Amino acid sequence: MNFLRASLTFTKLEYKAFKYYPTSFALSVVQSFVNMSIWLFVSLFLKDYATSSLSGYNGDFVAYMVIGVVFYQNAEKMLTLPFQSLSKAFWDKRLEIYNTANYGIWAYITGRAIWVFGYNLIIQLGVLLFAIFVIGVQLNSQISIATAVLFYLLFLMTSFGIGLIGASSFFSLEVKQGREPITWITDILARLFSGVYYPIAVLPASLRFISYIVPHTYALKGIRLIMMNGYNLGNLEVFNAFIAMVVFSVATLTIGILMFNKSLEKAQRGNGIGIVV
């Protein structure tokens, strides 16, 4: 409970900062709508051609594309959040202060994660509702909301875990600016091989195996089967994707926490975790 209170303190700080810059929220909303609209028009253009590759999803390429883009966006934010949080606190010369406080850096990153999740969830829901009620994207009427939420949370937890692994390079590899290699590679593989924008079936057979090592593949497959076909955990494909996501989330979070703590210990044994003047 003390850790949660400490984390929520940082969430409140993010909210207070947000109130001073409401324009950034408006721009984020516009950007999300523009991004979704671009891929929506692409899906409408390719709809007739792509339908043959989507037999497992009721053949609706427009819904396939919208779900992939909308759900991927928030997961991508969680993927990059640990490193960006560490970098921001480091260059603002606040990282050492956080490290001396109770729960310190972990409360800071967790608090920011809570804020980013809530902030982007509002945008995400808005875009999804717009796609359904304004554009007319068709989803199944028998969606298992609980199962969809479960998949989505596992997706975010896995992305956050990979993000922690990437953030460990901040001190272990001395990558303190720009983009670190772990999440960069994950992002590239996810965009190309997980079916965010197009079905895996269109990939060359010699490259398709890469899809099965990318967690996004299982998360998006499960979410799409739930929202487009009305399936739940009683369906074998959904259940297998669920088991894969449980394994990925537990593994990435465990490895991420261990690697992140190791990198902090290494930094403290060296020049410390703050800027050396």
Secondary structure, DSSP 8 states (H G I E B T S, - for coil): -HHHHHHHHHHHHHHHHHHH-HHHHHHHHHHHHHHHHHHHHHHHHHHHHHGGG-GGGTT-HHHHHHHHHHHHHHHHHHHHHHHHHHHHHHHTT-HHHHHHSTTHHHHHHHHHHHHHHHHHHHHHHHHHHHIIIII-----TT--HHHHHHHHHHHHHHHHHHHHHHHTHHHHS---SS--HHHHHHHHHHHHHS-SSS-GGGS-TTTGGGGGG-HHHHHHHHHHHHHHH---TTSHHHHHHHHHHHHHHHHHHHHHHHHHHHHHHHHHHTT-SS---
